[in-house]
Amino acid sequence: MHSATVRPTLLLGLMLSCGLTLAAPAKAPPPELPAETLAPSTLAGTSAARVYVADVAISHISDGRIRVYDAEKGRFLGMISTGYAGNFAVNPAANELYVATSYLARGSRGERSDVLEVHDTQNLGFKYEVTLPPNRAQALNYRGLVSITGNGQFVLVMNATPGTSVTVVNLQTRKVVSEVQTPGCWGSMPAAEGARFSMLCGDGKVATITLNEQGQVAERQLSDKLFDADQDAWFHHAERVGDRYWFMSFQGQVTELNLGGPVAQRVSQLSLVRGKDKKSGWRPGGYQNFAVDPTGSRLVAAMHSKGAEGSHKRPAEQLWVVDLASGKRLATHPGKGTASLTFSRNGERLHALDGMTGGMNVWRVVANSGLKPLVSVVRVGEAALHLESND
């Protein structure tokens, strides 16, 4: 084009032929969105029928958690982080939850920090923490690795270096007040009152330790030999009603102890497996593998047939309901792969973790030892082994 000027109509035609459009007037930018913040909500208004399920998250073990469910509807309510192989306990008032856990500064490496974390069960929020010595037992989730003394003053945390001891935390001062050496003994089972606890020992005896008001050892006693770990070992899991504690052996013998005094006392024994059942090799199996109702009258055990040495972790083929006074089996129910059991504190429900699928089954306890299916949750964790009821 030889002309030095271009007419406006010709310029507009060139722009349209090239697919160009005139720019629209700029619009004002929208206002900034408010910053999003994360904070605990409250469980107020939800049912008190809740269950706490600990998942050690074995494939990413530094990221454990406790999931909280509505036990009647199966609805997920919230979650508490438990760090690296954290263990927990809920206090008798069900208003606080204690987690003993470990953290590494760089996730999988770095400086180790062991802490006792205190959470509010009403909103699952963190309240405070107490620094622990770096001796805590980094173990699978079991009841008894964290416990609360009967007077509510002390939390007991199990240690393994691999030498065994118990760290005593004073909840009033929020400080560690002592470390009790417990060679050859494991776990803590508090008395109903005071600051006394007992432990199972590898020689078949039960150690009982009484603390003074300062959390120091005031008395230490050993029971007579109560079991033979070579012939018929006891599971470490125990069920309690007050000072009454029940233990199960690998071959199905149930022993009741009174742990209220300075020395453990045997109260009674009964065998779950007799006659044809014994010939068929029926044995208890699992982790939290039996439960006693809050009245102390009935027991539900996770049982499997063709049991043998090494089958003590096998999930259930059947659930046996047994009268603890007579030893009579009252009912048999499908096992649903149960590996862990607990009753609700009011005795109205029985909760079970399926060791095969990672699911949870809840039954309503009905008359004549019946269990009526209430709700099932398909999956509550990757490696869920320990559960406790809120109500």
Secondary structure, 3 states (H helix, E strand, C coil): CCCCCCCHHHHHHHHHHCCCCCCCCCCCCCCCCCCCCCCCCCCCCCCCCEEEEEECCHHHHHHEEEEEEECCCCCEEEEEEEEEEEEEEECCCCCEEEEEEEEECCCCCCCEEEEEEEEECCCCCEEEEEEECCCECCCCCCCCCEEECCCCCEEEEEEECCCEEEEEEECCCCEEEEEEECCCEEEEEECCCCCEEEEEECCCCEEEEEECCCCCEEEEEECCCCCCHHHHCEEEEEEEECCEEEEEECCCEEEEEECCCCCCEEEEEEECCCHHHHHCCCEECCCECEEECCCCCEEEEEEECCCCCCCCCCCCCEEEEEECCCCCEEEEEECCCEEEEEECCCCCEEEEEECCCCCEEEEEEECCCEEEEEEEECCCCCCEEEEEECC
